[in-house]
Amino acid sequence: MKQRKIVFAIESDMKNVSLIGMTINKLCSLIPFSEVEAYQVELCVVEAVNNCIEHAYGSQRGHQVEVVFALENDKLVVDVCDTGKSMDEKAIEKADVAQLNIDPDNFHTMAEQGRGLPIMKQIMDTITYNTNDDGKNCLTLIKNI
């Protein structure tokens, strides 16, 4: 199968993030993913877009967040890109999946922030991040089919 892809973009406004989530979920329903897997991919992409808006753009509106959804032979590749402040190169490596273990008897000890990358790391098969020479930052999320 040749690569098939769709590119879409939103303005850096949290009100637009749900558009990305709905679109990703619907596109995932066209792949042989279960409903749970489609939701998980949606969650990861929404977390990545939220990070672009909140961290790369400092929650300022008027910037673009681009999402590239590509189907390859045996995998889904989603790039979430911005031109804001770049992420720490070691952030993915430092993301600790263990912090997702929650004690149901102690919800107050649960971290309110900083769980996005560990969630992505646990759900997706591969996560990479790079900044190209033009200053475009891309977080690449890969899920094997």
LUMKE-21551 format. One record per residue (C-alpha): x negated, y negated, z negated; residue number from 0. Coordinates in steps of 0.5 Angstrom, whole numbers. Last residue first. Layout:
+-------+-------+-------+-----+
|     x |     y |     z | num |
+-------+-------+-------+-----+
|     X |     Y |     Z | NUM |
...
+-------+-------+-------+-----+
//
This chain:
+-------+-------+-------+-----+
|     x |     y |     z | num |
+-------+-------+-------+-----+
|     2 |     4 |   -26 | 144 |
|    -4 |     1 |   -29 | 143 |
|    -3 |    -6 |   -32 | 142 |
|    -8 |   -12 |   -31 | 141 |
|    -8 |   -19 |   -34 | 140 |
|   -12 |   -24 |   -31 | 139 |
|   -13 |   -30 |   -35 | 138 |
|   -15 |   -36 |   -30 | 137 |
|   -19 |   -42 |   -32 | 136 |
|   -19 |   -47 |   -26 | 135 |
|   -25 |   -52 |   -27 | 134 |
|   -27 |   -52 |   -19 | 133 |
|   -33 |   -48 |   -20 | 132 |
|   -29 |   -42 |   -23 | 131 |
|   -27 |   -41 |   -30 | 130 |
|   -26 |   -34 |   -32 | 129 |
|   -22 |   -29 |   -37 | 128 |
|   -21 |   -22 |   -37 | 127 |
|   -16 |   -17 |   -40 | 126 |
|   -15 |   -10 |   -38 | 125 |
|   -10 |    -4 |   -39 | 124 |
|    -5 |    -9 |   -42 | 123 |
|    -1 |    -8 |   -49 | 122 |
|    -6 |    -8 |   -54 | 121 |
|   -10 |   -13 |   -51 | 120 |
|    -4 |   -17 |   -50 | 119 |
|    -2 |   -17 |   -57 | 118 |
|    -9 |   -18 |   -60 | 117 |
|    -9 |   -24 |   -55 | 116 |
|    -2 |   -27 |   -57 | 115 |
|    -3 |   -26 |   -65 | 114 |
|    -7 |   -32 |   -67 | 113 |
|    -1 |   -36 |   -70 | 112 |
|     4 |   -34 |   -76 | 111 |
|     0 |   -29 |   -79 | 110 |
|     4 |   -24 |   -83 | 109 |
|     2 |   -25 |   -91 | 108 |
|     9 |   -27 |   -92 | 107 |
|    12 |   -21 |   -89 | 106 |
|    10 |   -17 |   -95 | 105 |
|    14 |   -10 |   -96 | 104 |
|    14 |    -9 |   -88 | 103 |
|     6 |    -9 |   -88 | 102 |
|     4 |   -11 |   -81 | 101 |
|    -1 |    -8 |   -77 | 100 |
|    -2 |   -13 |   -71 |  99 |
|    -8 |   -16 |   -75 |  98 |
|   -11 |    -9 |   -73 |  97 |
|   -11 |   -11 |   -65 |  96 |
|   -17 |   -16 |   -67 |  95 |
|   -18 |   -21 |   -61 |  94 |
|   -26 |   -23 |   -62 |  93 |
|   -27 |   -20 |   -55 |  92 |
|   -22 |   -24 |   -52 |  91 |
|   -24 |   -30 |   -55 |  90 |
|   -31 |   -29 |   -53 |  89 |
|   -31 |   -34 |   -47 |  88 |
|   -28 |   -39 |   -52 |  87 |
|   -22 |   -42 |   -47 |  86 |
|   -22 |   -47 |   -42 |  85 |
|   -19 |   -54 |   -43 |  84 |
|   -14 |   -55 |   -38 |  83 |
|   -14 |   -53 |   -30 |  82 |
|    -9 |   -48 |   -31 |  81 |
|    -8 |   -40 |   -29 |  80 |
|    -4 |   -34 |   -31 |  79 |
|    -7 |   -28 |   -26 |  78 |
|    -2 |   -22 |   -26 |  77 |
|    -5 |   -16 |   -23 |  76 |
|     0 |   -10 |   -23 |  75 |
|    -3 |    -3 |   -22 |  74 |
|    -4 |     3 |   -17 |  73 |
|    -4 |     1 |   -10 |  72 |
|    -4 |    -7 |   -12 |  71 |
|     2 |   -11 |   -14 |  70 |
|     0 |   -18 |   -15 |  69 |
|     4 |   -24 |   -19 |  68 |
|     0 |   -30 |   -19 |  67 |
|     2 |   -35 |   -25 |  66 |
|     0 |   -42 |   -24 |  65 |
|     1 |   -47 |   -30 |  64 |
|     1 |   -54 |   -28 |  63 |
|     0 |   -61 |   -32 |  62 |
|     5 |   -66 |   -33 |  61 |
|     7 |   -65 |   -40 |  60 |
|     2 |   -65 |   -46 |  59 |
|     2 |   -59 |   -51 |  58 |
|    -6 |   -60 |   -52 |  57 |
|    -7 |   -58 |   -44 |  56 |
|   -11 |   -52 |   -45 |  55 |
|    -9 |   -50 |   -52 |  54 |
|    -1 |   -51 |   -52 |  53 |
|     1 |   -50 |   -45 |  52 |
|    -4 |   -45 |   -43 |  51 |
|    -3 |   -41 |   -49 |  50 |
|     4 |   -41 |   -48 |  49 |
|     3 |   -39 |   -41 |  48 |
|    -1 |   -33 |   -44 |  47 |
|     4 |   -31 |   -49 |  46 |
|     9 |   -31 |   -44 |  45 |
|     5 |   -27 |   -39 |  44 |
|     4 |   -22 |   -45 |  43 |
|    11 |   -22 |   -47 |  42 |
|    14 |   -21 |   -40 |  41 |
|     9 |   -15 |   -39 |  40 |
|    12 |   -12 |   -46 |  39 |
|    19 |   -13 |   -43 |  38 |
|    17 |    -9 |   -37 |  37 |
|    14 |    -4 |   -41 |  36 |
|    20 |    -3 |   -45 |  35 |
|    25 |    -3 |   -39 |  34 |
|    21 |     3 |   -36 |  33 |
|    16 |     1 |   -31 |  32 |
|    17 |     4 |   -23 |  31 |
|    16 |    -3 |   -20 |  30 |
|    22 |    -7 |   -18 |  29 |
|    24 |    -8 |   -25 |  28 |
|    17 |   -12 |   -26 |  27 |
|    19 |   -17 |   -22 |  26 |
|    26 |   -18 |   -26 |  25 |
|    21 |   -19 |   -32 |  24 |
|    16 |   -23 |   -29 |  23 |
|    22 |   -28 |   -27 |  22 |
|    26 |   -28 |   -33 |  21 |
|    19 |   -30 |   -37 |  20 |
|    17 |   -35 |   -32 |  19 |
|    23 |   -39 |   -33 |  18 |
|    23 |   -38 |   -40 |  17 |
|    17 |   -42 |   -40 |  16 |
|    20 |   -48 |   -37 |  15 |
|    22 |   -51 |   -44 |  14 |
|    15 |   -50 |   -47 |  13 |
|    13 |   -56 |   -42 |  12 |
|     7 |   -55 |   -38 |  11 |
|    10 |   -56 |   -31 |  10 |
|    11 |   -49 |   -28 |   9 |
|     8 |   -45 |   -22 |   8 |
|     9 |   -39 |   -18 |   7 |
|     5 |   -35 |   -13 |   6 |
|     8 |   -28 |   -11 |   5 |
|     4 |   -22 |    -9 |   4 |
|     4 |   -16 |    -5 |   3 |
|    -3 |   -12 |    -4 |   2 |
|    -3 |    -7 |     2 |   1 |
|     0 |     0 |     0 |   0 |
+-------+-------+-------+-----+
//
